[in-house]
């Protein structure tokens, strides 16, 4: 540990080494978190945040008290005020597989109002970031004639390669939500917090709710952004949700006078481009989005599907879709190819694929119940059944980890809960938040009509969240600024939206 000032919980009494004896099952684990100044970096190193970082050793497998330990990477962003409120905000990232420290560095401005009064605590969940990340090695370049989704043989080969690489430093089955929630509580104890507030994004909402289930006495309030209800195994019907999101985006353009005047009905253009790429995939050379050097790309239905699905996650990218499709319909596939490269760069480096596999293969895929009618409906979507087949192929090979007996049981709590959803969310649609809210009588459900996956950076959401956490109550929560917000306008040209 580098020498540095060590931050105690009671900052008004000076900064001191935090020490605690923490129990994991029957085995005591000495927890000493020495926090030293550090910098958190967002994906691509675009944003830097000053923090105080440390490490906490935990058992990889709680059933083996003398077995391997791993270090959890922990960061505390100290509150601005000299004497912070006693209950910090723990920020839980999504994925599964995204590091909390990296996630926070990219969105810190959204928590600035909360950060004035409270510490922000970040724990890279086991298997992500600095906590023994389960990163799979890059697979070899696909051959030139392969335009579509990866074949079963390719998926099997990549999965086996990943498992061989990870076995050198991890038992992959020991990286489930069940074990991660225990880690979070040990961090809370070691840092000396009695009660905490939780913010969870996407998969982070799963972690937050499971923490609430197991440690309700320590949760003061909870924000769920892109809600996954405990009773819903995520991913089984993602193709249907993604198609609904894209259809909504195209319908919004067709209903907006300026967008309709430029593009007509984007749904018609979308079908035209799909048919063209199905008949004749194309080769495109475009500038690399991060380096500017030329990159040759093969663009087919698979690549188009990835653009449509992931662009709908963010209103800013969704606003480009009608323009990109119009260009493709005229024979210019450069904008779509550029979108694909940009999305591929962002998401391929943000997620620890091995940890993602452990969580999904242990907690979700074994609980899928997809009917014949649902499979038939998926075949009519732009993603088809390929994502479902890929998940099931991976999970036949991937070791399964521990899942609590009531993990998928509905959760009931009187803790104040703020639920946030986007009307165009392609993976956690608003109906998921409504389902979760049934178990939270002290909650408010906010839906941003044109929002994508995650509302954290929406206008004035920082004010709403700060107001909620400050009061730990939904009573009288002022949502007028959200209701007054205007939707993201569609790009009419590459210069941007119209007036």
C-alpha positions in Angstrom: 0.0 0.0 0.0 1.4 3.4 -1.0 1.9 5.8 1.9 -0.8 8.4 2.1 -3.5 9.9 4.2 -5.9 7.3 5.5 -9.5 8.4 5.6 -11.5 7.4 8.7 -15.3 7.3 8.9 -15.5 10.1 11.4 -13.7 12.8 9.4 -14.4 15.4 12.0 -12.2 13.4 14.4 -9.3 13.2 11.9 -8.3 10.5 9.4 -7.4 7.2 10.8 -6.9 3.6 9.7 -10.2 1.7 9.5 -9.9 -1.8 11.0 -12.6 -4.4 11.6 -13.0 -8.1 12.1 -15.5 -9.4 9.6 -17.2 -12.8 9.7 -17.7 -14.7 6.5 -19.6 -17.8 7.4 -17.7 -19.3 10.3 -14.3 -18.0 9.2 -13.1 -14.6 10.5 -11.4 -12.4 8.0 -9.4 -9.4 9.2 -10.5 -6.3 7.3 -8.3 -3.3 7.2 -9.0 -0.8 4.4 -6.2 1.8 4.1 -7.5 4.5 1.8 -5.0 6.5 -0.2 -5.5 9.3 -2.8 -6.2 8.0 -6.3 -7.8 8.8 -9.6 -10.8 7.0 -11.2 -10.9 6.8 -15.0 -13.9 6.4 -17.2 -13.9 4.1 -20.2 -11.5 5.5 -22.8 -9.9 7.7 -20.1 -12.2 10.6 -21.1 -13.0 11.6 -17.5 -11.0 11.6 -14.2 -12.4 11.7 -10.7 -10.3 12.1 -7.6 -11.0 9.6 -4.9 -9.5 7.6 -2.1 -8.8 3.9 -2.9 -8.0 0.8 -1.0 -8.4 -3.0 -1.1 -10.2 -5.5 1.0 -9.2 -9.2 0.9 -12.2 -11.6 0.8 -12.5 -15.4 0.4 -13.2 -16.4 -3.1 -15.3 -19.3 -1.8 -16.9 -18.8 1.6 -17.2 -22.5 2.1 -13.4 -22.8 2.0 -12.2 -20.6 4.9 -8.5 -21.5 4.2 -8.8 -21.2 0.4 -7.9 -18.6 -2.1 -8.6 -14.9 -1.3 -9.2 -12.1 -3.8 -8.8 -8.4 -3.3 -11.8 -6.1 -3.8 -11.0 -2.7 -5.3 -12.7 0.0 -3.3 -13.0 3.7 -3.8 -14.5 6.4 -1.6 -15.3 9.8 -3.1 -15.4 11.9 0.1 -18.3 14.2 0.6 -17.7 17.9 -0.1 -18.9 19.0 3.4 -16.4 18.7 6.2 -18.8 16.5 8.3 -20.6 14.2 5.9 -24.0 12.6 6.5 -23.5 9.2 8.2 -25.2 7.3 5.4 -23.2 7.2 2.1 -24.4 6.3 -1.4 -23.1 3.0 -2.7 -23.2 3.1 -6.6 -23.6 -0.3 -8.2 -22.8 -0.7 -11.9 -24.5 -2.8 -14.6 -23.5 -5.3 -17.2 -23.2 -7.8 -15.5 -19.5 -7.2 -15.7 -19.0 -3.4 -15.5 -16.6 -2.0 -12.9 -18.3 0.5 -10.5 -15.2 2.7 -10.4 -15.1 3.0 -14.2 -18.9 3.5 -14.4 -18.9 6.3 -11.8 -16.0 8.2 -13.4 -18.1 8.6 -16.5 -21.3 9.8 -14.8 -20.0 11.5 -11.7 -21.7 14.8 -12.6 -25.1 13.1 -12.1 -24.2 12.5 -8.4 -22.7 15.9 -7.7 -25.6 17.1 -5.6 -25.7 14.0 -3.5 -21.9 14.1 -3.2 -22.1 17.5 -1.5 -23.4 15.9 1.7 -22.5 12.2 1.4 -19.6 10.0 0.6 -19.9 8.0 -2.6 -18.7 4.4 -2.1 -17.7 2.3 -5.1 -16.9 -1.4 -5.0 -15.7 -3.2 -8.1 -17.8 -6.3 -7.9 -15.8 -9.5 -7.7 -14.8 -10.4 -11.3 -14.8 -6.8 -12.6 -12.3 -3.9 -12.8 -9.7 -4.1 -10.1 -11.4 -7.1 -8.3 -9.8 -10.0 -10.1 -11.5 -9.2 -13.3 -12.7 -12.2 -15.4 -11.8 -10.8 -18.8 -11.9 -13.3 -21.7 -9.1 -13.2 -24.2 -9.9 -11.7 -27.6 -10.9 -14.4 -30.1 -9.3 -14.7 -33.5 -10.5 -12.6 -36.5 -13.5 -14.1 -38.2 -12.9 -15.2 -41.8 -14.1 -13.0 -44.6 -17.1 -15.0 -45.7 -18.8 -14.9 -42.3 -21.3 -12.1 -42.2 -23.8 -13.4 -39.7 -24.0 -14.2 -36.0 -21.2 -16.4 -34.6 -21.8 -20.1 -35.3 -22.2 -22.6 -32.6 -18.7 -24.0 -33.2 -17.3 -20.5 -32.8 -19.2 -19.8 -29.6 -18.0 -23.2 -28.1 -14.4 -22.5 -29.1 -14.4 -19.0 -27.6 -16.1 -20.2 -24.4 -13.6 -23.0 -23.9 -10.7 -20.7 -24.6 -12.0 -18.2 -22.0 -12.5 -20.9 -19.4 -8.9 -22.2 -19.9 -7.5 -18.6 -19.5 -9.6 -17.8 -16.4 -8.9 -21.1 -14.5 -5.3 -19.8 -14.0 -6.5 -17.2 -11.4 -10.2 -17.9 -10.6 -12.9 -20.5 -9.9 -15.4 -18.8 -12.1 -18.4 -20.3 -10.3 -17.5 -18.1 -7.3 -18.6 -14.8 -8.9 -22.4 -14.7 -8.6 -24.6 -12.0 -7.1 -25.1 -14.1 -4.0 -21.4 -13.8 -3.1 -21.0 -10.2 -4.3 -23.8 -9.1 -1.9 -21.8 -10.6 1.0 -18.8 -8.6 -0.2 -20.8 -5.4 -0.2 -21.8 -5.9 3.4 -18.2 -6.6 4.4 -17.1 -3.3 2.8 -19.9 -1.5 4.7 -18.8 -3.0 8.0 -15.1 -2.3 7.3 -15.8 1.3 6.5 -17.9 1.7 9.6 -21.3 2.7 8.0 -24.4 1.6 9.8 -26.9 2.5 7.1 -26.4 3.1 3.4 -28.3 4.4 0.4 -28.1 2.3 -2.8 -28.1 3.4 -6.5 -28.2 0.5 -9.0 -28.1 0.7 -12.7 -29.4 -2.2 -14.9 -27.9 -5.3 -13.4 -26.9 -3.2 -10.5 -30.6 -3.1 -9.6 -30.4 -6.9 -9.1 -27.5 -6.5 -6.7 -29.2 -3.6 -4.8 -32.4 -5.6 -4.4 -30.6 -8.7 -3.3 -28.7 -6.6 -0.7 -32.0 -5.2 0.5 -33.4 -8.8 0.8 -30.5 -10.0 2.9 -29.6 -6.9 4.9 -32.8 -4.8 5.1 -31.8 -3.2 8.4 -28.8 -1.4 6.7 -30.7 0.2 3.8 -32.0 3.7 4.2 -33.1 4.3 0.6 -32.7 2.8 -2.9 -32.7 4.1 -6.4 -33.3 1.5 -9.2 -32.4 2.8 -12.7 -33.4 0.4 -15.5 -35.2 -2.0 -13.2 -34.8 -5.8 -13.2 -37.5 -7.3 -10.9 -36.2 -10.3 -8.9 -38.8 -12.6 -10.4 -37.7 -11.9 -14.0 -34.6 -13.8 -15.4 -33.2 -11.3 -17.7 -32.4 -11.9 -21.4 -34.8 -14.6 -22.4 -37.1 -12.3 -24.4 -34.6 -9.5 -25.1 -35.2 -9.8 -28.9 -38.9 -8.9 -28.4 -38.1 -5.9 -26.1 -35.5 -4.6 -28.5 -37.9 -4.8 -31.4 -40.6 -2.9 -29.5 -38.0 -0.2 -28.6 -36.9 0.3 -32.2 -40.5 0.3 -33.4 -41.3 3.1 -30.9 -38.3 5.1 -32.0 -39.3 4.9 -35.6 -42.9 5.8 -34.7 -41.8 8.8 -32.8 -39.9 10.0 -35.9 -42.9 9.4 -38.1 -45.0 11.5 -35.7 -42.6 14.4 -35.5 -43.3 16.8 -38.4 -39.6 17.7 -39.1 -38.4 14.1 -38.9 -41.3 12.9 -41.1 -40.6 15.6 -43.6 -37.0 14.5 -43.9 -37.3 10.7 -43.6 -41.0 9.7 -44.2 -41.6 6.5 -42.2 -38.2 5.2 -41.0 -39.9 1.8 -40.5 -40.2 1.4 -44.3 -36.5 2.4 -44.8 -35.5 0.0 -42.1 -37.2 -2.9 -43.8 -35.6 -1.9 -47.1 -32.1 -1.9 -45.6 -32.7 -5.2 -43.9 -33.7 -6.8 -47.1 -30.8 -5.3 -49.0 -28.2 -6.6 -46.5 -29.8 -10.0 -46.3 -29.4 -10.3 -50.0 -26.0 -8.7 -50.3 -23.8 -7.9 -47.3 -21.4 -5.1 -48.0 -17.8 -4.2 -47.4 -17.2 -0.7 -45.9 -14.1 1.2 -45.0 -14.6 3.9 -42.4 -12.4 5.9 -40.0 -11.8 4.2 -36.6 -13.9 6.1 -34.1 -11.0 6.3 -31.6 -7.9 6.6 -33.8 -9.2 8.0 -37.1 -7.3 5.3 -39.2 -9.2 3.5 -41.9 -10.9 0.3 -40.9 -12.3 -2.3 -43.3 -15.6 -3.7 -42.0 -18.0 -6.4 -43.2 -21.6 -5.2 -42.7 -24.5 -7.7 -42.7 -27.7 -8.3 -40.8 -25.8 -9.3 -37.7 -23.9 -6.0 -37.5 -27.1 -4.0 -38.4 -28.9 -5.8 -35.5 -26.2 -4.8 -33.1 -26.5 -1.1 -34.1 -30.2 -1.1 -33.8 -30.2 -2.8 -30.4 -27.4 -0.8 -28.7 -28.3 2.5 -30.3 -31.7 2.3 -28.7 -30.0 2.2 -25.3 -29.2 6.0 -25.6 -31.5 8.7 -27.0 -28.5 10.5 -28.5 -27.6 7.4 -30.6 -31.3 6.6 -31.3 -31.7 10.1 -32.7 -29.2 9.2 -35.5 -30.9 6.0 -36.6 -33.3 7.5 -39.2 -30.5 9.5 -40.8 -28.1 6.5 -40.9 -30.8 4.3 -42.4 -31.7 6.8 -45.0 -28.0 7.0 -46.0 -27.8 3.2 -46.2 -30.9 3.0 -48.3 -29.2 5.3 -50.8 -26.1 3.0 -50.8 -23.9 4.8 -48.2 -23.4 2.3 -45.4 -20.6 4.4 -43.8 -22.7 5.9 -41.1 -24.1 2.6 -40.0 -20.6 1.0 -40.1 -19.2 3.9 -38.0 -22.0 3.4 -35.5 -21.2 -0.3 -35.3 -17.5 0.3 -34.7 -18.2 3.0 -32.1 -20.6 0.7 -30.2 -18.3 -2.3 -30.5 -15.4 -0.3 -29.0 -17.4 1.0 -26.1 -19.1 -2.2 -25.0 -16.3 -4.7 -25.8 -14.0 -3.1 -23.3 -16.6 -2.2 -20.6 -17.7 -5.7 -19.6 -15.8 -8.5 -18.0 -17.2 -11.3 -20.1 -16.3 -14.1 -17.7 -18.1 -12.5 -14.8 -21.1 -11.8 -17.1 -21.2 -15.4 -18.1 -21.1 -16.6 -14.5 -24.0 -14.4 -13.4 -26.2 -15.0 -16.4 -25.5 -18.8 -16.6 -26.1 -19.3 -12.9 -29.0 -16.8 -12.2 -30.9 -16.3 -15.5 -30.6 -19.0 -18.2 -31.5 -21.9 -15.9 -34.8 -20.2 -15.2 -35.8 -19.4 -18.8 -39.2 -20.7 -19.9 -39.6 -19.6 -23.6 -42.8 -20.8 -25.3 -43.0 -21.9 -29.0 -45.1 -18.8 -29.7 -42.5 -16.6 -28.2 -39.7 -18.2 -30.3 -41.9 -17.7 -33.4 -42.3 -14.0 -32.5 -38.5 -13.7 -31.9 -37.9 -15.0 -35.4 -39.7 -12.0 -36.8 -37.5 -9.5 -35.0 -34.2 -7.9 -36.2 -32.3 -10.0 -33.7 -34.1 -13.3 -34.2 -33.4 -16.2 -31.9 -29.6 -15.9 -32.2 -29.0 -14.1 -28.9 -31.0 -16.8 -27.0 -29.2 -19.6 -28.8 -25.8 -18.0 -28.0 -26.6 -17.7 -24.3 -27.8 -21.3 -24.1 -24.7 -22.6 -25.9 -22.3 -20.7 -23.6 -24.2 -21.8 -20.5 -24.1 -25.5 -21.4 -20.3 -25.2 -20.9 -20.0 -22.6 -18.2 -19.8 -23.6 -14.5 -22.7 -22.6 -12.4 -22.3 -20.8 -9.1 -24.4 -20.4 -5.9 -27.8 -18.8 -6.1 -29.9 -18.1 -3.0 -33.1 -20.3 -2.7 -35.4 -17.2 -2.8 -33.3 -15.2 -5.3 -36.1 -15.0 -7.8 -38.9 -14.6 -5.3 -40.8 -11.3 -5.3 -39.3 -8.8 -2.9 -41.4 -6.8 -0.4 -40.0 -3.9 1.6 -41.1 -0.6 3.1 -37.7 1.1 2.4 -38.2 4.2 0.2 -37.6 3.3 -3.5 -37.2 5.5 -6.5 -37.7 3.5 -9.8 -36.5 5.0 -13.1 -37.4 3.7 -16.6 -37.2 4.7 -20.2 -40.1 4.3 -22.5 -37.8 3.0 -25.3 -35.6 0.8 -23.1 -34.7 -2.3 -25.2 -33.8 -4.6 -22.3 -35.6 -3.4 -19.1 -38.9 -1.9 -20.3 -41.2 0.1 -18.0 -43.4 -2.9 -17.3 -40.4 -4.4 -15.3 -40.4 -1.4 -13.0 -44.2 -1.7 -12.5 -43.8 -5.3 -11.6 -41.0 -4.6 -9.0 -43.0 -1.7 -7.6 -45.8 -4.0 -6.4 -43.5 -5.0 -3.5 -42.5 -1.5 -2.6 -45.5 0.4 -1.1 -43.2 3.4 -0.3 -42.0 4.0 -3.9 -42.5 6.2 -6.9 -42.2 5.0 -10.5 -40.8 7.5 -13.0 -41.0 6.8 -16.7 -39.2 9.0 -19.2 -41.2 8.5 -22.4 -38.4 8.7 -24.9 -35.7 7.5 -22.5 -33.4 4.5 -23.3 -31.6 2.2 -20.9 -30.8 4.2 -17.8 -32.0 7.7 -16.9 -29.1 8.8 -14.9 -27.9 11.5 -17.2 -31.4 12.9 -18.2 -32.0 16.6 -17.6 -32.7 17.4 -13.9 -32.5 13.7 -12.8 -29.6 14.7 -10.5 -32.0 17.1 -8.7 -34.7 14.4 -8.3 -32.2 11.8 -7.0 -30.6 14.3 -4.6 -34.0 15.4 -3.3 -35.0 11.7 -2.8 -31.8 10.7 -1.0 -31.8 13.8 1.2 -35.3 13.1 2.5 -35.3 9.3 2.1 -39.0 9.6 1.1 -41.1 9.7 -2.0 -43.8 11.8 -0.3 -44.0 15.2 -2.0 -41.1 14.4 -4.4 -41.0 17.2 -7.0 -41.0 15.6 -10.5 -42.1 18.7 -12.4 -38.8 19.2 -14.2 -38.9 15.7 -15.6 -42.4 16.2 -16.8 -41.4 19.4 -18.5 -38.4 17.9 -20.3 -38.5 17.8 -24.1 -37.5 14.6 -25.9 -34.2 14.4 -27.8 -34.9 15.7 -31.3 -33.9 13.5 -34.3 -30.8 14.4 -36.3 -32.0 15.8 -39.7 -28.4 16.1 -41.0 -25.0 15.3 -39.7 -24.9 18.9 -38.4 -27.4 17.9 -35.7 -31.1 18.2 -35.0 -33.3 20.8 -36.6 -34.4 24.0 -34.8 
